[in-house]
Amino acid sequence: MNYTNNTLFAVVKVLLYLLILSGIVGVLIIFVVVPRWVRTEEVLVPNLIGKTYYEAVPILDKAGLRPAKEIHEASSGAPKGEIIAQDPEPNFRIKYYQPVTITVSIGVELAPVPSVIGKSQGAAIDTLKAAGFQPNQVARVHSETYLQDIVIAQTPPEGGGQRRGTSVNLLLSLGPTPKSIQLPNFQEQPATEVLRALETAGLNVETVYSSHPRIPKGMIIAHKPTGGVLVKTGDLILLEISGQESIESIGKLLPFKYKVTEAENLNLSRHVKIIITDDSGTRTVIDQLYAPGALIDLERKGVHVFGQTQVIVFENDEKLLEKLYK
């Protein structure tokens, strides 16, 4: 009886030890092994910048990471196929076997150069910048075809493939080449005739009035520059006129504006001629090339007329407008 009890007790004792051991193992599995198994080890992301995609794949594999789908992007500083960016960045800690996004250069992005010929300097600069190009040096020459500050030529030329950010040089017009004129002596000549002669020659005029004991009213007392001096079209001539300012002596400014016929091709300038007939006679006040859409303002140009005035406008020798001022 005692033997049986002792054997049973021993068996129970062994089972109890096994149960305790199983409990300890279970606790270890729950609180130590399972968390370690669930918690992935963190690793440092290697630096892939400057390498190719095929060089980066084994580097990531060795670090316990994997490449995500690659992104392709243009770059002016990296050759085609070179890695220019990565996410996460180098030396960043992430979990084991996580993906790393790689951005690969497709080389320099080329773009066609827009044409800015026929545009004003400001419009040309805006057009080039909007297309990703940089306006650079500006040179100027006289042109019988293009108005002042209009682009005549550009380098690189229109079209082709150029890197964005490439510099574009511009050649601008200074307008028609000024013509040299030897100024006559206008002293004691009628101001009306002098004004007409100067306007016809393409010169600008300013007038001042003063009394003179000998020179009659409406006659030129003096002028600057003086007679015999060489001047150029567009220069300013100052006339001193005897008497007081009056419409009879210098006429009235002509309030006439004209817009040159517009065209799709801004490079094709139009030859504009404006002829005026008034009490002082007939004269041509405009005879030159203008860009399509240009505005001609005779009042702003200081064109004076006397009495009833007829204005006739020609474009490329075709009469387009006739207007009468009373």
C-alpha positions in Angstrom: 0.0 0.0 0.0 2.8 2.3 1.0 4.6 1.4 -2.2 1.7 2.3 -4.4 1.2 5.6 -2.6 4.9 6.5 -3.0 4.8 5.7 -6.7 1.6 7.7 -7.2 3.2 10.6 -5.3 6.3 10.4 -7.5 4.3 10.4 -10.6 2.2 13.4 -9.5 5.4 15.2 -8.4 6.9 14.7 -11.9 3.8 15.8 -13.6 3.8 18.9 -11.4 7.4 19.7 -12.3 6.5 19.2 -16.0 3.5 21.5 -15.6 5.7 24.2 -14.0 8.3 23.8 -16.6 5.7 24.1 -19.4 4.4 27.3 -17.7 7.9 28.8 -17.6 8.5 27.9 -21.2 5.1 29.4 -22.2 5.8 32.6 -20.3 9.2 32.9 -22.1 7.6 32.3 -25.4 4.8 34.9 -24.8 7.0 37.6 -23.3 10.4 37.1 -24.9 10.4 35.0 -28.1 7.1 36.2 -29.6 7.9 40.0 -29.2 11.3 39.5 -30.7 9.7 37.5 -33.6 7.1 40.3 -34.1 9.5 43.2 -33.7 11.5 43.5 -36.9 15.1 44.6 -36.6 16.0 48.1 -37.7 18.8 48.7 -40.2 20.6 51.8 -41.6 19.7 52.8 -45.1 22.8 52.9 -47.3 23.8 55.8 -49.5 22.8 55.1 -53.1 23.3 58.6 -54.6 25.6 58.5 -57.7 25.2 54.8 -58.2 23.2 53.1 -61.0 20.0 51.2 -60.2 21.8 47.8 -60.9 24.5 48.7 -58.4 22.0 49.8 -55.8 20.0 46.5 -55.8 22.7 44.3 -54.3 23.7 47.0 -51.9 20.1 47.1 -50.6 19.9 43.3 -50.5 23.1 43.2 -48.4 21.7 45.7 -46.0 18.5 43.7 -45.6 16.3 46.1 -47.6 14.6 46.0 -51.0 14.2 48.5 -53.8 10.8 50.0 -54.5 9.6 50.9 -58.0 12.1 53.3 -59.5 11.2 56.9 -60.5 12.7 58.6 -63.5 13.4 62.3 -63.5 15.3 64.8 -65.7 18.5 66.3 -64.2 21.0 68.8 -65.6 23.7 67.7 -63.2 23.6 63.9 -63.4 24.1 61.6 -66.4 21.4 59.2 -67.6 21.0 56.2 -65.3 22.6 57.7 -62.2 20.6 57.8 -58.9 19.9 61.4 -57.9 17.6 60.8 -54.9 16.3 58.2 -52.5 13.6 57.8 -49.9 14.4 57.2 -47.0 17.6 59.2 -47.1 21.0 57.7 -46.3 21.7 56.6 -42.7 18.0 56.7 -41.8 16.9 53.7 -39.7 14.0 51.6 -41.0 12.7 48.1 -40.4 14.3 45.1 -42.0 13.3 44.3 -45.6 11.4 47.6 -46.0 11.3 49.2 -49.5 13.6 52.2 -50.6 12.3 54.5 -53.3 15.0 55.3 -55.9 14.9 58.3 -58.3 17.0 57.7 -61.5 18.2 60.5 -63.8 17.1 60.4 -67.4 19.7 63.0 -68.3 19.3 66.6 -69.4 15.8 67.7 -70.5 15.9 69.3 -73.9 13.4 71.8 -75.1 12.9 73.9 -78.3 13.9 77.5 -78.2 10.9 79.8 -78.8 11.2 82.5 -81.5 11.3 86.1 -80.1 12.1 87.9 -83.3 9.7 90.7 -83.9 8.9 91.1 -80.2 9.8 94.0 -77.9 12.7 93.4 -75.5 10.3 93.0 -72.5 8.0 90.6 -74.3 11.0 88.6 -75.6 12.4 88.2 -72.0 9.1 87.1 -70.7 8.7 84.5 -73.5 12.2 83.0 -72.9 11.8 82.8 -69.2 8.4 81.1 -69.5 10.0 78.5 -71.8 12.7 77.9 -69.3 15.5 79.8 -71.0 17.7 82.7 -69.6 18.0 86.0 -71.5 21.7 86.9 -71.7 23.6 89.5 -73.6 21.9 92.2 -75.6 23.4 94.0 -78.6 21.9 96.8 -80.7 22.2 97.8 -84.3 20.3 100.2 -86.6 17.7 98.6 -88.8 15.6 100.0 -91.6 13.1 97.1 -91.1 12.5 96.9 -87.4 11.4 99.6 -84.9 13.5 100.6 -82.0 13.8 98.0 -79.2 12.4 95.2 -81.4 14.3 91.9 -81.5 16.1 91.4 -84.9 17.9 88.1 -84.2 18.6 85.6 -81.5 21.2 82.9 -80.6 20.5 80.0 -80.3 18.0 80.3 -83.1 14.4 79.2 -82.9 13.7 75.4 -82.5 16.2 72.7 -81.9 16.8 71.0 -78.6 18.6 73.0 -75.9 19.0 72.5 -72.2 16.5 74.4 -70.1 18.3 77.3 -68.5 20.5 77.8 -71.6 21.3 81.5 -72.2 19.8 83.2 -75.3 21.5 86.3 -76.7 19.4 89.0 -78.3 20.0 91.6 -81.1 17.8 94.6 -80.8 17.0 97.3 -83.3 18.0 101.0 -82.7 15.5 101.9 -85.4 16.4 103.4 -88.8 19.9 104.9 -89.2 19.7 108.6 -88.4 20.3 110.9 -91.4 22.7 113.8 -91.1 21.4 117.2 -92.0 23.2 120.5 -92.1 21.0 122.9 -90.4 20.3 126.1 -92.4 20.2 129.6 -90.8 16.5 130.2 -90.1 16.9 133.7 -88.6 14.2 136.2 -89.7 12.3 133.4 -91.6 8.6 132.8 -91.0 8.1 130.3 -88.1 5.3 128.5 -90.1 7.7 127.6 -93.0 10.5 126.6 -90.6 8.3 124.3 -88.6 7.1 122.6 -91.7 10.7 122.2 -93.0 11.9 120.7 -89.7 9.0 118.3 -89.4 9.5 117.1 -93.0 13.2 116.5 -92.2 12.3 114.3 -89.2 13.4 116.7 -86.5 11.7 117.5 -83.2 10.9 121.1 -82.4 10.4 123.2 -79.3 9.4 126.9 -79.3 9.8 129.9 -77.1 8.5 133.4 -77.6 10.1 136.8 -76.8 9.7 140.4 -78.0 12.2 141.8 -80.4 12.7 145.5 -81.4 13.5 144.8 -85.0 12.3 141.3 -86.1 8.6 141.1 -86.9 6.2 138.9 -85.1 6.1 135.3 -86.2 9.6 135.4 -87.5 12.6 133.3 -86.1 14.9 135.3 -83.8 17.4 132.6 -83.2 17.6 128.8 -83.0 19.7 126.1 -81.3 21.7 124.4 -82.8 22.7 127.3 -85.0 22.9 127.3 -88.8 25.7 125.2 -90.3 25.7 122.6 -87.5 25.2 118.9 -88.5 22.1 117.4 -86.8 20.5 113.9 -87.1 16.9 112.9 -87.6 15.2 112.8 -84.2 17.3 115.6 -82.8 15.7 118.5 -80.9 15.7 122.0 -82.4 14.8 125.0 -80.2 13.3 127.9 -82.0 13.0 131.4 -80.5 10.1 133.2 -82.2 9.3 136.9 -82.1 6.0 137.9 -80.5 3.5 135.9 -78.5 2.5 132.3 -79.0 -0.5 132.0 -81.4 -2.1 129.5 -83.7 -1.2 131.7 -86.6 2.5 131.6 -85.9 3.1 127.9 -85.0 -0.3 126.3 -85.8 -2.0 123.7 -83.7 -1.1 120.2 -82.8 -2.8 117.6 -85.0 -4.8 115.1 -82.8 -4.4 112.2 -85.2 -3.7 108.6 -84.3 -3.3 105.7 -86.6 -2.8 101.9 -85.9 -0.7 100.1 -88.5 -2.6 97.1 -90.0 -2.0 94.0 -87.9 -0.6 90.7 -89.3 0.1 87.2 -88.0 3.7 87.5 -89.0 5.1 90.3 -86.8 8.4 90.1 -88.8 6.8 91.7 -91.9 7.0 95.4 -91.3 4.8 97.8 -93.4 5.9 100.9 -95.1 3.7 103.7 -93.8 3.5 107.2 -95.5 1.3 109.9 -94.0 0.8 113.1 -96.1 -0.7 116.3 -94.7 -2.2 119.2 -96.7 -3.1 122.4 -94.8 -3.0 126.1 -95.4 0.8 126.0 -95.4 1.0 123.4 -98.2 1.5 119.7 -98.6 4.2 117.7 -96.8 5.0 114.1 -95.8 5.3 113.8 -92.0 5.7 110.0 -91.9 7.7 107.9 -94.4 9.2 104.8 -92.8 8.7 101.1 -91.8 6.5 100.1 -88.9 5.7 96.8 -87.2 2.2 95.5 -87.6 -0.1 96.9 -84.9 2.2 99.8 -84.1 0.5 103.1 -83.0 1.4 106.3 -84.7 0.5 109.5 -82.7 1.1 112.7 -84.7 0.1 114.9 -81.8 2.7 113.2 -79.6 5.2 113.6 -82.3 4.5 117.4 -82.2 3.1 117.8 -85.7 1.6 121.3 -86.2 -1.0 122.2 -88.8 -2.5 125.4 -90.1 -6.2 125.8 -90.8 -8.2 123.1 -92.6 -6.1 119.9 -92.8 -6.3 116.8 -94.9 -4.5 113.6 -93.7 -3.9 110.7 -96.1 -2.4 107.4 -95.0 -0.7 104.9 -97.3 0.6 101.4 -96.3 2.9 99.7 -98.8 1.8 102.3 -101.4 -1.9 101.5 -100.9 -4.2 104.3 -99.8 -6.0 103.2 -96.6 -7.3 106.3 -94.9 -8.3 109.9 -95.7 -9.4 112.3 -92.9 -10.3 116.0 -92.9 -9.9 118.3 -89.9 -11.6 121.7 -90.0 
